[in-house]
Amino acid sequence: MKVLRTAGLSALVGLGTAQAQLPQVPQAPQLAAELAGPLTREKVVRIALAHHPTVQAAEARAHAAATAADAEGRLPNPEVGFDLWQVPLARPYAIGDAQMAMVSLRQRFPASLGAREDARRAESRAEEASLADRRRLLARDVGHAFVDYREAHERHRVHGAHVAVMSEMLAVAARRHEAGGALLEWAQADLDLARAQVDQASDGAKSDANRARLNTLLLRPPAAPLGVPMDEEPLRAAWDLSTLLAEARKRRPEVQAATAQREAKEHDLRAAEREATIPAFSVGLLYFVPVGPMPTHGVGVSLSAELPWLWGGANRRAQAQGDLSKAARHELDAELVRSDAEVAAWDAAVRAASIRLTVLRDRALPAAQRAADVAWAGVDANRADLRAVVQARRSVVDTEVDIVSTRAMLDHALIDLDSAVGISVPRSTGALAPSHHP
């Protein structure tokens, strides 16, 4: 699943290697102040969607498709013509001696005009769905970047608290060693302090890297300041799996685009069938200039029609369009299958992360803290083995880090579930109860 997030980010943005070519959004003072304050995922997603060029490009394409559909519904351009017949070859300049001079205005009426417009309207809806899809993918990638930024920030905080405790532990070990205690206790405490400092430094570097990644998605310089990410109450999806599947089939942009493309191909098939069976007519209004043997003004009307049945080309085009319509139906079915599979997978991931987070917070962390408190009480009484105390404290830190990582796992799964369904799925507080298997 993490591979999917990485692939989606690189395919959507590709900003890591093209930062110099990408225009950055001018940062108004109020926007910079907003990003320097407490951050939530909703805030950074909203800012990204307002300015990102991938969304603006999709908006332009959707507008172009709507305009093109309007043009498709209009009649073909009328034709103006001028005919001059039988000017004497010996005197080509003697236009007045021509047998006929005619000015014409002709208009063609295709049999498939309405169907072609309907097809382009459907394709316009597909572009609108593509716009929604670009917004969805950008919101997903910004959301993942924010969760990674918050996870690194929380891990840095946990390891910072551990450094403070281990510094105090080292001081206790030093005092005990001066009073005749074992040198091994001091050495072990010093080693664990160094390990805690390494963890803290590593998480600080990850926080800086994720800040740069998030800033890049927001079209800001990588080193621009960002506020502290807010740690909100973990949630879970409020809808059950059947509701999620039904909503995804209605709201997922890929499904909407595939549905629109299927409709477009069906309208194109109807247009091709009309062109293969119904002639296209042309009507002309004629004006005869008084020349030669026809010295008076005259008017006339011309009618003409195509004959689509003779050479078979129109019929073959209709057959080909029928195959394209069939392919579009199969592509919609395939998209529905893919939608169901992704929704089911991310719903399961949300449930698994929610259950794991519940057990870690409600059972594992209190147990680790009680063990650490008991061990520390022995230090106060000068009876405990410092190595056991260090180990107990390490268990607390490991559990807290596991909680942070699992919380991030849950948030990532919820973001991907939103993306799979196509909308922000309603959330519910609380957690799922763990199941008990024999």
Sequence and secondary structure as in RCSB ss.txt:
>XXXX:A:sequence
MKVLRTAGLSALVGLGTAQAQLPQVPQAPQLAAELAGPLTREKVVRIALAHHPTVQAAEARAHAAATAADAEGRL
PNPEVGFDLWQVPLARPYAIGDAQMAMVSLRQRFPASLGAREDARRAESRAEEASLADRRRLLARDVGHAFVDYR
EAHERHRVHGAHVAVMSEMLAVAARRHEAGGALLEWAQADLDLARAQVDQASDGAKSDANRARLNTLLLRPPAAP
LGVPMDEEPLRAAWDLSTLLAEARKRRPEVQAATAQREAKEHDLRAAEREATIPAFSVGLLYFVPVGPMPTHGVG
VSLSAELPWLWGGANRRAQAQGDLSKAARHELDAELVRSDAEVAAWDAAVRAASIRLTVLRDRALPAAQRAADVA
WAGVDANRADLRAVVQARRSVVDTEVDIVSTRAMLDHALIDLDSAVGISVPRSTGALAPSHHP
>XXXX:A:secstr
 HHHHHHHHHHHT  SS TTTS      HHHHHHHHS B HHHHHHHHHHH HHHHHHHHHHHHHHHHHHHHTS 
   EEEEEEE   TT TT GGG SEEEEEEEEEE TTHHHHHHHHHHHHHHHHHHHHHHHHHHHHHHHHHHHHHH
HHHHHHHHHHHHHHHHHHHHHHHHHHHHTT  HHHHHHHHHHHHHHHHHHHHHHHHHHHHHHHHHHHTTS TT  
   B      EESS HHHHHHHHHHH HHHHHHHHHHHHHHHHHHHHHHHHHS  EEEEEEEEE BTTB S EEE
EEEEE  TTSSSHHHHHHHHHHHHHHHHHHHHHHHHHHHHHHHHHHHHHHHHHHHHHHHIIIIIHHHHHHHHHHH
HHHHHTT S HHHHHHHHHHHHHHHHHHHHHHHHHHHHHHHHHHHHTS   EESS        
